[in-house]
Amino acid sequence: MTQEEKAKAYDEAIKRAREKSNDEHITSPFLKSLLEDIFPELKENKDEKIKKTLINLVKSDGTGYYINQIHKDDIFAWLENQGKKVDVIENFDTEFEKQVSHLFASVLNKDYEYTEGFVKWVSNNLLGYAKYEIEKQGRQMRK
C-alpha cells in the first residue's frame, strides 16, 4: 500500500468510527472508549462532554416545557451556542482595523487569558498600528 492509499484508508476509518461513535444506539462506554483509544481524534473535549451532559439532563427532566421559568428550547439554544468561535472580520481597509478585529475575536474566543500583561501587550501593538496608519495617511496627503 502506498502512503497515499494508507492515508485515504485511515481517513475512511476515521469517518466510519466517527459515525459509529456518534450513533445514539451505541451506548456501550467500552466501545466508545475503544474507538477513542484507536482514534484519538474522536475524543471530545471536557467542555463538549459537559454540554452534552447538560442537554441530556434537560431532555430527561420531567417537569414539562419550562425549568426555572425558562423554556427548554431556550436552554437548548444557549447550550448549543457554547463553545462556538467568533470569526475574524477580514475585509477592512487598514491594518489597524484588521488587528482590532483579530483582537476582539481572540478575546471573545478566549484565546488568551485576560490579564494586565495581555492588555499592555495589546495596547502597545495597537498603538504601533495606529501610528503607522496615521503616518501613512500623512504621506498620502503630502503627495
C-alpha angles and dihedrals in degrees: 000000000000122000089253092052091048091050091048092049091049091050089051091048090050090050092051093044091050090052091050095045091051093047107116090212092064104079099157109122088199093058092045090049091047092052090048091050092051094041110029089184088075095062113112119223118245094256091054091050091050091049092051091046092053092048090052091048092052091046092051095044107114097206096102128244098332134059116188088347092303118119113242091233089059090050091050092048092050093048092048091054094053112107096017114137127233113234121232114245107230108177100090125129097225132053088229092060091047091052092048089052090051090048095052092046093049092049093047090046090048092233090150133036110253103238138142089259091053092051091050092048092049092045092053093047094047090047089055092051092046092051090049092051092048092049090047091052090048091053091049092050092052092056 
